[in-house]
Amino acid sequence: MSIRKTFSYLFLFSLLGLTAASTKAADEKTSVTLYTPYTQVSVPPGQSIKYSIELINNSDELRNEPIRITGLPRSWDYSLKSGNYNVKQLAVLPGEKKTFTLDVQVPLKVNKGNYHFNVETESTNTLPLTVTVSKQGTFKTEFTTDQNNMSGHANSSFTFKAKLNNSTDEKQVYAMEAHAPRGWDVTFKANYKQVASVNVDENSAKDVSIEIKPPAQIEAGTYKIPVVAATNSMTSQLDLTVVITGSYGMDLTTPNGLLSTKITAGDKKQVELVIRNTGSAPLEDIKLTSSKPSDWEVTFDPKAVIRIEPGKKATVQATVKASKNAIAGDYVTKFTAKTPEASSNAEFRMSVRTPMILGGMGILIILVALGSVGFLFRKYGRR
């Protein structure tokens, strides 16, 4: 056999060997398949993704396949489970499939974008997966409200609805504080109860109600009320604004401050009342009412006052008619001036006198009685 022919045979055998090895490697690679329908998902930061993956044995022999995850960012956590066990390798009978779950935890602090990684077996079968993070992630506390400003008068109570969002992977206890001006009252409520601190689970949020009451004699103006939710490592501040339109105050009295007079039973008496606006906001639609003794009558002229500017006053005539059956003595009539924002009372003491005719009749009856006694004494006294 010539040297050339010998080399030809050797080359042919080598080529057949390489082809067989390549075919075997190809068969080895396609002998198992990894499958899941969810090859690309979109989630927000902090979301947990659960993949259900099938390991399919296409061969005629038992396959014992190690499973690994490649390309996943370092800050992302994952776990492989089948049944109730964490697994790293699965055995699959010929022509059958085995299902396992891949749990991927997207971190809270992550950039928006696409993230690619692979699920692989030892036979280099690869399942490419993509996670799209839908928004920019954070690792912080967010203290927010949809309405951070309110307005009202000084006697108002302002309630703000806020949300405390714990964008971390641990449960947090937040101390609640308010940096309000002196005299302001600020309370925090969670689950309808007043609290000094709020517990919020990891990657969760809790509703917080903030009730603010200004001092009684506050001047009109704009006031900033910073409120803070703080832990040992984080602080989030929410700036609230309260606009005080003015304080409301009213004083009901008489021109000279005297709150007593005399009246005869059955007669009328006019009482001049003065309503003073002692606040910093106008008083509008002031109604007048009275609390009087039984069978007495009280009327006002005018019946209501439309408006009194701050520092100004208005005069009202009250006409009081005493009951004709009233006996001599002191009676109290209470006058009230009231708006939705303020009110004032004045208690007026009325001393009732009986009419002169009744007094004369009383004296006459007494004289008749005395005369009768004298007559009887003179007539029968000597016997």
Long-range contacts (C-beta under 8 A, 24 or more apart in sequence): 27-59, 28-123, 29-123, 29-124, 29-125, 30-58, 30-125, 31-57, 31-58, 31-59, 31-63, 31-123, 32-56, 32-57, 32-58, 32-59, 32-63, 32-65, 32-92, 32-121, 32-123, 32-125, 33-58, 33-125, 34-119, 34-120, 34-121, 34-125, 34-126, 34-127, 35-127, 36-127, 36-129, 39-127, 39-128, 39-129, 39-130, 40-129, 40-130, 40-131, 40-132, 41-130, 41-131, 41-132, 42-131, 42-132, 42-133, 42-134, 43-106, 43-131, 43-132, 43-133, 43-134, 44-106, 44-133, 44-134, 44-135, 44-137, 45-106, 45-107, 45-108, 45-109, 45-110, 45-133, 45-135, 45-136, 45-137, 45-138, 45-167, 46-106, 46-107, 46-108, 46-137, 46-167, 46-169, 46-203, 47-106, 48-103, 48-104, 48-105, 48-106, 49-103, 49-104, 49-105, 49-106, 49-131, 50-101, 50-102, 50-103, 51-101, 51-102, 51-103, 51-104, 51-129, 52-99, 52-101, 53-99, 53-100, 53-101, 53-102, 53-119, 53-127, 54-97, 54-98, 54-99, 55-90, 55-92, 55-97, 55-98, 55-99, 55-100, 55-121, 56-92, 56-96, 56-97, 57-92, 57-93, 57-94, 57-95, 57-96, 57-97, 58-95, 59-94, 60-94, 60-95, 61-94, 62-91, 62-92, 62-93, 62-94, 63-91, 63-92, 63-94, 63-123, 64-89, 64-90, 64-91, 65-89, 65-90, 65-91, 65-92, 65-121, 65-122, 65-123, 66-121, 66-122, 67-100, 67-119, 67-120, 67-121, 68-119, 68-120, 69-102, 69-117, 69-118, 69-119, 69-120, 70-117, 70-118, 70-120, 71-116, 71-117, 71-118, 72-104, 72-115, 72-117, 73-115, 73-117, 75-107, 75-109, 75-110, 76-104, 76-105, 76-106, 76-107, 76-115, 77-104, 77-105, 77-107, 78-102, 78-103, 78-104, 78-105, 79-103, 104-131, 106-131, 106-133, 106-137, 107-137, 107-139, 107-169, 108-137, 108-138, 108-139, 108-167, 108-168, 108-169, 108-203, 109-137, 109-138, 109-139, 110-137, 111-136, 111-137, 112-136, 112-137, 137-167, 138-167, 139-167, 139-168, 139-169, 140-167, 140-168, 140-234, 140-236, 141-165, 141-166, 141-167, 141-168, 141-172, 141-174, 141-229, 141-231, 141-234, 141-235, 141-236, 142-167, 142-236, 143-227, 143-228, 143-229, 143-236, 143-237, 143-238, 144-238, 145-238, 145-240, 148-238, 148-239, 148-240, 148-241, 149-240, 149-241, 149-242, 149-243, 150-241, 150-242, 150-243, 151-242, 151-243, 151-244, 151-245, 152-242, 152-243, 152-244, 152-245, 153-244, 153-245, 153-246, 153-247, 153-248, 153-281, 153-341, 154-214, 154-215, 154-216, 154-217, 154-218, 154-220, 154-244, 154-246, 154-247, 154-248, 154-279, 154-280, 154-281, 155-216, 155-247, 155-248, 155-341, 155-342, 156-214, 157-211, 157-212, 157-213, 158-211, 158-212, 158-213, 158-214, 158-242, 159-209, 159-210, 159-211, 159-212, 160-209, 160-210, 160-211, 160-212, 160-240, 161-207, 161-209, 161-210, 162-207, 162-208, 162-209, 162-210, 162-227, 162-238, 163-205, 163-206, 163-207, 163-208, 164-198, 164-200, 164-205, 164-206, 164-207, 164-208, 164-229, 164-236, 165-200, 165-204, 165-205, 166-200, 166-201, 166-202, 166-203, 166-204, 166-205, 166-206, 167-203, 168-202, 168-203, 168-234, 169-202, 169-203, 170-202, 171-199, 171-200, 171-201, 171-202, 172-199, 172-200, 172-202, 172-231, 172-234, 173-197, 173-198, 173-199, 173-231, 174-198, 174-199, 174-200, 174-229, 174-230, 174-231, 175-229, 175-230, 175-231, 176-208, 176-227, 176-228, 176-229, 177-227, 177-228, 177-230, 178-210, 178-212, 178-225, 178-226, 178-227, 178-228, 179-225, 179-226, 179-227, 179-228, 180-212, 180-225, 181-223, 183-214, 183-215, 183-218, 184-212, 184-213, 184-214, 184-215, 184-223, 184-225, 185-212, 185-213, 186-210, 186-211, 186-212, 186-213, 186-225, 186-227, 187-211, 188-227, 198-229, 210-240, 212-240, 212-242, 214-242, 214-244, 216-247, 217-247, 218-244, 218-247, 219-244, 219-247, 219-280, 220-244, 220-245, 220-246, 220-247, 220-280, 220-281, 245-281, 246-279, 246-280, 246-281, 246-282, 246-310, 247-279, 247-280, 247-281, 248-279, 248-281, 248-283, 248-339, 248-341, 248-342, 249-277, 249-278, 249-279, 249-342, 250-275, 250-276, 250-277, 250-278, 250-279, 250-283, 250-286, 250-337, 250-339, 250-342, 250-343, 250-344, 251-275, 251-276, 251-278, 251-344, 252-276, 252-335, 252-336, 252-337, 252-344, 252-345, 252-346, 253-346, 254-346, 255-315, 259-346, 259-347, 259-348, 259-349, 260-348, 260-349, 260-350, 260-351, 261-348, 261-349, 261-350, 261-351, 262-350, 262-351, 262-352, 262-353, 263-320, 263-322, 263-350, 263-351, 263-352, 263-353, 264-322, 264-352, 264-353, 264-354, 264-355, 265-322, 265-323, 265-324, 265-325, 265-326, 265-327, 265-328, 265-352, 265-353, 265-354, 265-355, 266-321, 266-322, 266-323, 266-324, 266-326, 266-355, 267-321, 267-322, 268-319, 268-320, 268-321, 268-322, 269-319, 269-320, 269-321, 269-322, 269-350, 270-317, 270-318, 270-319, 270-320, 271-317, 271-318, 271-319, 271-320, 271-335, 271-348, 272-315, 272-316, 272-317, 272-318, 273-315, 273-316, 273-317, 273-318, 273-335, 273-337, 273-346, 274-313, 274-314, 274-315, 274-316, 275-305, 275-308, 275-313, 275-314, 275-315, 275-316, 275-337, 275-344, 276-308, 276-312, 276-313, 277-308, 277-309, 277-310, 277-311, 277-312, 277-313, 279-310, 279-342, 280-310, 281-310, 281-341, 282-307, 282-308, 282-309, 282-310, 283-307, 283-308, 283-339, 283-341, 283-342, 284-339, 285-339, 286-314, 286-337, 286-338, 286-339, 287-337, 287-338, 287-339, 288-316, 288-318, 288-335, 288-336, 288-337, 288-338, 289-335, 289-336, 289-338, 290-318, 290-333, 290-334, 290-335, 290-336, 291-333, 291-334, 291-336, 292-320, 292-333, 292-334, 293-323, 293-326, 293-331, 293-332, 293-333, 294-323, 295-323, 295-325, 295-326, 296-320, 296-321, 296-322, 296-323, 296-326, 296-331, 296-333, 297-321, 298-333, 298-335, 305-337, 320-348, 320-350, 322-350, 322-352, 326-352, 327-352, 327-354, 328-352, 328-353, 328-354
